Amino acid sequence: MQTTVTKKFSIQAAHFLPDYPGKCARMHGHRWDISISVSGQVNPNTGFVLDFSDLKRLVVSPLDDMFDHRILNDCYPFKADDRGNTLRPTAENLAKYVLEFSISELAKYIDLWVSEVSVAETEDNIATVRQGGLCL
């Protein structure tokens, strides 16, 4: 039986969408509410799929250091590279990056997978990316 645990946290960050034909082209800020869901078997010795404190230490704290109280456009992976290529700092792209980062940071837990990441830039606007059944 698989069990899923979810860690929620928030960052405060600004962003803008260059060359976008709407008001989001101007810099503005959000409280980005992020949820990371990890699935796997409950370890019979610990009673955990993954200790929430490990999830915070390995994933949440580094993400907080990267993005909290910053302009996302100035942060990797959204900052323009030396050829001017850039990834737009949208909720969708932030969710995808958080998923990829979480997978890489939790790679030592071979019986887990990061099943879902959600990023809400407002209470009503949420982007979710899912990864189905892929073990790390």
Stockholm file with secondary structure:
# STOCKHOLM 1.0

chainA/1-136         MQTTVTKKFSIQAAHFLPDYPGKCARMHGHRWDISISVSGQVNPNTGFVLDFSDLKRLVVSPLDDMFDHRILNDCYPFKADDRGNTLRPTAENLAKYVLEFSISELAKYIDLWVSEVSVAETEDNIATVRQGGLCL
#=GR chainA/1-136 SS CCEEEEEEEEEEEEECCTTCSSGGGSCEEEEEEEEEEEEECCCTTTSCSSCHHHHIIIIIHHHHHHHTTEEGGGSTTTSCCTTSCCCCCCHHHHHHHHHHHHHHHTTTCTTEEEEEEEEESSSSCEEEEECCSCCC
#=GC SS_cons         CCEEEEEEEEEEEEECCTTCSSGGGSCEEEEEEEEEEEEECCCTTTSCSSCHHHHIIIIIHHHHHHHTTEEGGGSTTTSCCTTSCCCCCCHHHHHHHHHHHHHHHTTTCTTEEEEEEEEESSSSCEEEEECCSCCC
//
